Amino acid sequence: MKKRPSKKASENVRIALVQMRMAADKAINLKKAENLVRVAASKKAQIICLPEMFQTEYFCRTEDKRNFDLADTIPGEATTRLGRLAAELEVVIIAPLFEKRAKGLYHNSLVVIDADGSLLGTYRKMHIPDDPNFYEKYYFAPGDLGFKTFQTRYAKVGTLICWDQWYPEAARLTALAGAEILFYPTAIGWHDSEPAEARKLQRQSWQTIQNSHAVANAVFVAAANRTGREKKLTFWGSSFVTGPDSAPIVQGSVDREEVLIADCDLSRIEKQRREWPFLRDRRIDAYKPITQRYGA
């Protein structure tokens, strides 16, 4: 009897971005995140990304040592609960956390939990901003784990966090490590003092730079932002997924909580890299000056 040819494994991956508002209570935020993960799983999402530091309001608006009490250990309660949820639903969860690494040492981090509930690893935010209302250098040590990719059950994902999204070097190195989808959990918004035209340009720049990472590396890019108003900051939502050719797949609203679903055909990466062979034509022999702060 003739054997049937084996079916090729599907390269289609369904991802979800959770866009949510944060309350002052960590327990409320964690419970809400769990519920929204369930919503995403009910829509057949396989990889689900939460926004930056989803358990708390954006406390970096001020420098206040009491905020260090908001941090979590890894592993800890949040990773344990989300691990159980991932195993139950057979989904991958990307969970950004305020990490307490040791007494007096903190990071802006995330964990990647595989579909069996196992903790694949941690990424620590590499680029730490320090601007009015974004005083992150007071709270977070820079990441020291390098740029990371994680082989999950469904795809190889690269993870970067918010301010990292402005740096082409970060996207490139993560893509060169084999990432098929770059996830950017984010907390970005407008301050009340900013005029309307400046707001428009900021949001446009935010989308443009991330779309450029998709094109330059021929990968999928997924940015999950928070939404809602916290004191004098309004987070602009607008979470989105774009394809390796910069074609938009899904775009979120500015001001609503929602679960965004995107189907990513990973075979598009190969097609795009054949047609636009940027990786082939890189002049790696000429890039040494990139490691200098400025000038030759």
N, C-alpha and C positions, 0 to 999 in steps of 0.2 A: 504494500500500500504506500502510495506516494505521500511524503510529508508535506504539510503546508508550510510555506515560508513564514518565519516568525515575524510578527508585527514590529515595526520600528517604534521605539519609545517616543511618545509625544513630546514635542518641544514647546507646547503651549502651557504657560503658567499663568494662573489667575492670582493677582495680588490685590490687596486692599490697603487704603490709607485711611486712618482714623483721624478725622478733624473734630476736635472737641474743645469745649470751654472747661476751665479749671476752677474749682472752688477752693476756699481756704483750708478745707479739711482733706487731709491725705486719704483717709478711709473712703470718703465719698468719691474721690477721683479714681482710686483703684477699682472700686466697685463699678463705676461707670465705664471704665476702660474694659473691664471683663465683659460687661453687657454688650459693648460695641464690638468686641472681638467675636462674641457669639453671633451678632448680626452679620458680621463679615463672613463668618463660617457658614451661616445659613444661605449666603449668596455664593457658596462654593469657592470662596477665596482660600488659597493655599498658603500664602505668605502675607502676614498682616503687620503693618508698621504703625506704631503709636507716635504722637508728637514728642518733641524734646521735653524732658523732665515732666512727664505727664501727671505725676502724682501731686504736684504743687503749683500754686500760682508762681508767676515769674518774680521770684524774690530778689533778683539781682538789680532791681530798681534802686535799692539802697544798700549801704554797707552796714550790716547789723549782725553781730556775732551770734545772736540768738537763732539766726536762720540755719546755722550749722546743725542744729537739732533736727532738721528736716531730712537729713541724709540717711541713706540705707546702706547696709553692707551687701556685698555680693559674695556668696549667696545670702539671701535674707528672706523676709516674709514675702516681699513682692515677687521675687524670682521663684519662690516655692509655689505660690498660688498660680502664677502665670504658667509655670511648668506643668502643673496638674491640668490646667485648662488646655494647654497645647496638646498634651497627650490625649485628653478626652476627645478633643475635636480633630485631632490629627492635622494641626496647622503649625506653621512656623510663626513665631511672634518676635518682632523686633521691639524691645522695650527700653526706652531711654530712662536713666535713673540719675539722681544726685547721689554719687557713690562716696561712702565713708571707707577709705582704704585702710586707714590707721588713725590713731588718736592725733587730731590736728592736721590730717592730710586728706584732701577731698578732690574729687574729679567730677566733671560732667561726662557721664559715661552712658553706654547702652549694653545690653546683653542680647545675644541671639539664642533663642530657644528653639530647638528642632521639633519636628512633628511627633517625636516620641517623648517629649518633655525634657530631654537632656539639654544641659547648658553647653552650647557649642563654644562659647567664649565671650570675651568682653572687648569692647572698643572704647577708648578714652579720647575725648575731643582734643584734637591736636592744636587748633588755632583758637586762642582765647581772646575775646575782644575786651576793650575797656573804653567805653563811651558813656556820656551822660545817660542814665537810666539803664545802662547795660554794663554794670560794674562786675564783670565776671572774674577778672583777675584777682579780686579780693577773695573769692570763694574757691576757685578751681586751680589746681596745678595743671600745667599742660600735659597732654597725653604722652605716655612713654612706651606704648606698645606698638607704635608704628601704624601704618595704614593696613587695614585688615580685610580679608575676604573670608567667607564662611561657606563651606559646602553643605547646604541644607538638603533635605530630602527632595526638594523640588527644583532648586536652581542654586547656582553659586552667586552669593550676594556680597556686595561691598557696602560698608556702612561708614557714613561720615555724619557730622552733626553741625547743623546751622552755620556758624561762621566759616566752617570748613568749605561750605558750598561756593565761596568766592574764589577759591584757589585752584587753578587748573592743574598745578602739580599734584595736589591731593587726589583729584579725579583720575589723572593719568596713572599714578602709581597704583591706585586701587584697581583700575582696569587692567594694568599690566600684570597684576597678581591673579587675573582670571575672572574678575567680577563680570557677571552678565547683566545685573541690575544694580545701579547705585541708589541706595536709599539715603535720603537726607531728612531725618526728623528735625523739626525746626520750631523756634519761637521767635517770630519776627513780626514787627508791627510799627505803627505810627505813634509818635508823641503828639499830644494836643497842640503843641506850639508849631508844628510843621504845616506850612501852607499846602493847599490842595495840589498845586502843580508839582511840588517836591514829592508829595505822596505818590502821585501817579508815576513819576520817573523812578522812584525807589522800587516800587512793585514791578515795573517793567524791567528794570535792571536785574532784579532778583530772578525773574523768569528767564531773561536772556542769557545770563551767565550759566545757568544750569542746563538750558537747552544746548549751549555751546559744548558742554561736557559730553552730552549725548552724541553730538555730531563728531567731535574730535576723536572720540574713543569708540564710536559705533556700539554704544550700549544703551540700555533703557535707564532712564532717570526718573526717580519717584521722590517727591518732596511732600512730607506730611507736616503741615503747620497747625498750630493752635488757632483758635478764633475767640472772639469775645473781648470785653473791655476789663482791664485790671488797673485801677487807679487812673493815671493819665496816659496809659498805653492802650491802644486798640490793636489787637492782633488781626492781621488782614486775611487769615484763612488762605483761600486760593490754592489749596493743595492740588498737585497735578502729577500726571505721568506723561512722559514724552518718549517716543521711540528713537531708535538709533539713527534715524534720518531726520530727526526733530519734528516729525509729524505728531501733533497732539493726540493723546488717547483719551484722557479724561481731565476735566478741570473743575475744581470745587468753587463754591460760592465764597464771598468775602466774609459773611457774617452768620452762617448756619453751621450747626453741628451736623456732620454727615459721615457716612462711610462710602468712600469712592472705590469703585471696582474697575480694574483694568486687566484685560487679557493681553499677555505678552508672548508673542511667538518668537522664541529665542533663535529660530532659524534665520530671522531677519538680520542678526548680527553678522553671520557669515556672508550673507548676500551683500550687506552694506560695506563690509571690509574688502570684498572683492572689487566692488565698483569704486570705492574711495579708499585706496590702500595707504592710509596715513601711518599705520604701524610699520608697514614695509619701508616707507620713505623717511622715517625718522633718522636724523643725523646724530646718532648717539655718541659719535666720536667728537662732536662739536659742542656738547652741552655742559661741559665742566663748569663754566662760569655761573650756571644756575644755582650753584651752592654758595655763591657769594651774596652778601646783603645787597650790594649795589655796585655797579661799575666793574671794570676789569682789574 
